[in-house]
């Protein structure tokens, strides 16, 4: 389990870079997410404790003062430590220039982790962002400015890194994942992905199995259903509209696939998890009070 406060935001008027959600969580021992995929970028910053982050086959053991980037539609897994479970802040964001701006920070591709000496400042920025919850125009612009301020803080620790030449396998995988990311909501098939890459299906299958330990079809399904889980818990779209948004023309086919993946039908999943996100007001206030307590930051500063 994780004791979390989450601020979900409506569709943004900004296009280059914008906040989708932000939050804070204090995790129980061995609390985990995944393996799964996200539809947006996420940056987690560890305030206290430690844990494990895995992206594809890469594994990272991280602690307070460090953070990690989750890229859209990339299979990831992370878990709190058994003895010292982590607490972390996070920002989910998107935008047509998000990848470009992350590259300015030295993040993306093969560089998915970072360390920042500005834990207190990052905490203040996210806390203020979480307080901008009334949906007003003023709050929207304030959230936008805070997101850029968050990037500015991380830029202080940015490292200029050479990317090097990607292998042929990585080149094909990056193009395949990008293709799926951009078209999962339409009626694409594995043959469409293979045709786009100008490779045969057997070679594409081998690439996915060697890299992600799943077939192209399994990955496409995971991307679609991961997006469906997000829409079910953060929007009031009908089941039919969620299905269409995730590449399923038939709501019944979608419901069957969703149940195979999660163990319950979409309506039940929404009912259970909507309550988990929309916490009791007093519980949320308690989490925010804890977030404003500087004890965890004092621990962080000692390590730095």
For each residue, the residues with C-beta under 8 A, 3 or more apart:
1: 27 28 31
2: 25 26 27 28 31 80
3: 25 26 27 28 287
4: 23 24 25 26 279 287
5: 23 24 25 130 279 284 287 288 291
6: 21 22 23 277
7: 21 22 23 129 130 133
8: 20 21 234 277
9: 12 19 20 21 143
10: 135
11:
12: 9 15 18 19 20 140 144
13: 140
14: 17 18 95 144
15: 12 18 95 96
16: 95 96 97 98 101
17: 14 93 94 95 97 98 101 147 148 151
18: 12 14 15 93 94 95 144 147
19: 9 12 22 91 92 93 129 143 144 146 147
20: 8 9 12 40 92 93 94
21: 6 7 8 9 91 92 234
22: 6 7 19 89 90 91 92 126 129 130
23: 4 5 6 7 89 90 130
24: 4 5 47 87 88 89 90 126 127 130 287 288 291
25: 2 3 4 5 87 88 90
26: 2 3 4 85 87 287 290
27: 1 2 3 31 49 51 80 85 86 87 88
28: 1 2 3 31 80 85
29: 80 81 82 83 85
30: 79 80 81 82 85
31: 1 2 27 28 79 80 85
32: 77 78 79 80
33: 36 76 77 78 79
34: 54 75 76 77 78
35: 54 75 76 77
36: 33 75 76 77 222 226
37: 72 73 74 75 76 222 223 226
38: 41 42 70 72 73 74 76 92 226 230
39: 72 73 223 226 227 230
40: 20 72 92 93 94
41: 38 69 70 71 72 92 93 94 98 102
42: 38 69 70 90 91 92 93
43: 67 68 69 70 90 91 93 150 154
44: 53 67 68 70 78 88 89 90
45: 66 67 88 89 90 116 119 122 126
46: 49 50 51 62 63 64 65 66 67 86 87 88
47: 24 64 86 87 88 89 119 123 296 297 300
48: 64 86 87 296 299 300
49: 27 46 63 64 80 81 84 85 86 87
50: 46 61 62 63 64 81 84 86
51: 27 46 61 62 78 79 80 81 85 86
52: 59 60 61 62 77 78 79 81
53: 44 59 60 62 68 76 77 78 112 113
54: 34 35 57 58 59 60 76 77 78
55: 58 68 70 71 74 75 76 112
56: 74 75 211 212
57: 54 211
58: 54 55 112
59: 52 53 54
60: 52 53 54 68 112 113
61: 50 51 52
62: 46 50 51 52 53 66 67 68 86 113
63: 46 49 50 66 86 303
64: 46 47 48 49 50 86 119 296 299 300 303
65: 46 115 116 117 119 300 303 304
66: 45 46 62 63 113 114 115 116
67: 43 44 45 46 62 88 113 114 115 116
68: 43 44 53 55 60 62 78 112 113 114
69: 41 42 43 102 107 108 112 113 114
70: 38 41 42 43 44 55 74 76 112
71: 41 55 74 108 112
72: 37 38 39 40 41 94 181
73: 37 38 39 177 180 181 184 223
74: 37 38 55 56 70 71 177
75: 34 35 36 37 55 56 212 214 219 222
76: 33 34 35 36 37 38 53 54 55 70
77: 32 33 34 35 36 52 53 54
78: 32 33 34 44 51 52 53 54 68
79: 30 31 32 33 51 52
80: 2 27 28 29 30 31 32 49 51 85 86
81: 29 30 49 50 51 52 84 85 86
82: 29 30 85
83: 29
84: 49 50 81
85: 26 27 28 29 30 31 49 51 80 81 82
86: 27 46 47 48 49 50 51 62 63 64 80 81
87: 24 25 26 27 46 47 48 49 296
88: 24 25 27 44 45 46 47 67
89: 22 23 24 44 45 47 122 123 126
90: 22 23 24 25 42 43 44 45 126
91: 19 21 22 42 43 126 129 147 150
92: 19 20 21 22 38 40 41 42
93: 17 18 19 20 40 41 42 43 98 147
94: 17 18 20 40 41 72 98
95: 14 15 16 17 18 98 101
96: 15 16
97: 16 17 100 101
98: 16 17 41 93 94 95 101 102
99: 102 103 108
100: 97 103 104
101: 16 17 95 97 98 104 105 151
102: 41 69 98 99 105 107 108
103: 99 100 106 107 108
104: 100 101 151 155 158
105: 101 102 114 151 154 155 158
106: 103 111 114 158 159 160 161
107: 69 102 103 111 112 114 154
108: 69 71 99 102 103 111 112
109: 163
110: 163
111: 106 107 108 114 159 161
112: 53 55 58 60 68 69 70 71 107 108
113: 53 60 62 66 67 68 69
114: 66 67 68 69 105 106 107 111 154 157
115: 65 66 67 157
116: 45 65 66 67 119 122 153 154 156 157
117: 65 156 157 304
118: 121 122 153 156 157
119: 45 47 64 65 116 122 123 297 300 301 304
120: 123 124 294 297 300 301
121: 118 124 125 153
122: 45 89 116 118 119 125 126 150 153 154
123: 47 89 119 120 126 127 291 297
124: 120 121 127 128
125: 121 122 128 129 146 149 150 153
126: 22 24 45 89 90 91 122 123 129 130 146 150
127: 24 123 124 130 131 288 291 292
128: 124 125 131 132 142 146
129: 7 19 22 91 125 126 132 143 146 147 150
130: 5 7 22 23 24 126 127 133 288
131: 127 128
132: 128 129 139 140 142 143 146
133: 7 130 139
134: 139
135: 10 139 140
136: 139 140
137: 140 141
138: 141 142
139: 132 133 134 135 136 142 143
140: 12 13 132 135 136 137 143 144
141: 137 138 144 145
142: 128 132 138 139 145 146
143: 9 19 129 132 139 140 146 147
144: 12 14 18 19 140 141 147 148
145: 141 142 148 149
146: 19 125 126 128 129 132 142 143 149 150
147: 17 18 19 91 93 129 143 144 150 151
148: 17 144 145 151 152
149: 125 145 146 152 153
150: 43 91 122 125 126 129 146 147 153 154
151: 17 101 104 105 147 148 154 155
152: 148 149 155 156
153: 116 118 121 122 125 149 150 156
154: 43 105 107 114 116 122 150 151 157 158
155: 104 105 151 152 158
156: 116 117 118 152 153
157: 114 115 116 117 118 154
158: 104 105 106 154 155
159: 106 111
160: 106
161: 106 111
162:
163: 109 110 166
164:
165:
166: 163 170 171 174
167: 170 171
168: 171 172
169: 172 173 207 210 211
170: 166 167 173 174
171: 166 167 168 174 175
172: 168 169 175 176 197 199 204 207
173: 169 170 176 177 207 208 211
174: 166 170 171 177 178
175: 171 172 178 179 196 197
176: 172 173 179 180 193 196 197 204 207 208 216
177: 73 74 173 174 180 181
178: 174 175 181 182
179: 175 176 182 183 188 193 196 197
180: 73 176 177 183 184 188 193 219 220 223
181: 72 73 177 178 184 223
182: 178 179
183: 179 180 186 188 192
184: 73 180 181 188 220 223 224 227 246 247
185: 224 227 244 245 246 247
186: 183 247
187: 247 249
188: 179 180 183 184 192 193 220 247
189: 192 193
190: 193 194 201 204 215 216 217 220
191: 194 195 201
192: 183 188 189 195 196
193: 176 179 180 188 189 190 196 197 204 216 220
194: 190 191 197 199 200 201 203 204
195: 191 192 198
196: 175 176 179 192 193
197: 172 175 176 179 193 194 204
198: 195
199: 172 194 203 204
200: 194 203 204
201: 190 191 194 204 205
202: 205 206
203: 194 199 200 206 207
204: 172 176 190 193 194 197 199 200 201 207 208 216
205: 201 202 208 209 215 216
206: 202 203 209 210
207: 169 172 173 176 203 204 210 211
208: 173 176 204 205 211 212 214 215 216 218 219
209: 205 206 212 213 214 215
210: 169 206 207
211: 56 57 169 173 207 208
212: 56 75 208 209 219
213: 209
214: 75 208 209 218 219 222
215: 190 205 208 209 218 219
216: 176 190 193 204 205 208 219 220
217: 190 220 221
218: 208 214 215 221 222
219: 75 180 208 212 214 215 216 222 223
220: 180 184 188 190 193 216 217 223 224
221: 217 218 224 225 257 261
222: 36 37 75 214 218 219 225 226 261
223: 37 39 73 180 181 184 219 220 226 227
224: 184 185 220 221 227 228 246 247 248
225: 221 222 228 229 246 257 258 261 262
226: 36 37 38 39 222 223 229 230
227: 39 184 185 223 224 230 231 245 246
228: 224 225 231 232 242 243 245 246 254 258 266
229: 225 226 232 233 262 269 273
230: 38 39 226 227 233 234
231: 227 228 234 235 237 242 245 246
232: 228 229 235 242 266 269 270 273 274
233: 229 230 269 270 273 274 276 277
234: 8 21 230 231 277
235: 231 232 242
236:
237: 231 241 242 245
238: 241 242
239: 242 243 251 254 255 266 267
240: 243 244 251
241: 237 238 244 245
242: 228 231 232 235 237 238 239 245 246 254 266
243: 228 239 240 246 248 249 250 251 253 254 255
244: 185 240 241 248 249
245: 185 227 228 231 237 241 242
246: 184 185 224 225 227 228 231 242 243 254
247: 184 185 186 187 188 224
248: 224 243 244 251 253 254 257
249: 187 243 244 253
250: 243 253 254
251: 239 240 243 248 254 255
252: 255 256
253: 243 248 249 250 256 257
254: 228 239 242 243 246 248 250 251 257 258 266
255: 239 243 251 252 258 259 265 266
256: 252 253 259 260
257: 221 225 248 253 254 260 261
258: 225 228 254 255 261 262 265 266 269
259: 255 256 262 263 264 265
260: 256 257
261: 221 222 225 257 258
262: 225 229 258 259 269
263: 259
264: 259 268 269 272
265: 255 258 259 268 269
266: 228 232 239 242 254 255 258 269 270
267: 239 270 271
268: 264 265 271 272
269: 229 232 233 258 262 264 265 266 272 273
270: 232 233 266 267 273 274
271: 267 268 274 275
272: 264 268 269 275 276
273: 229 232 233 269 270 276 277
274: 232 233 270 271 277 278
275: 271 272 278
276: 233 272 273 279
277: 6 8 233 234 273 274
278: 274 275
279: 4 5 276 283 284 287
280: 283 284
281: 284 285
282: 285 286
283: 279 280 286 287
284: 5 279 280 281 287 288
285: 281 282 288 289
286: 282 283 289 290
287: 3 4 5 24 26 279 283 284 290 291
288: 5 24 127 130 284 285 291 292
289: 285 286 292 293
290: 26 286 287 293
291: 5 24 123 127 287 288
292: 127 288 289
293: 289 290 296
294: 120 297 298
295: 298 299
296: 47 48 64 87 293 299 300
297: 47 119 120 123 294 300 301
298: 294 295 301 302
299: 48 64 295 296 302 303
300: 47 48 64 65 119 120 296 297 303 304
301: 119 120 297 298 304
302: 298 299
303: 63 64 65 299 300
304: 65 117 119 300 301
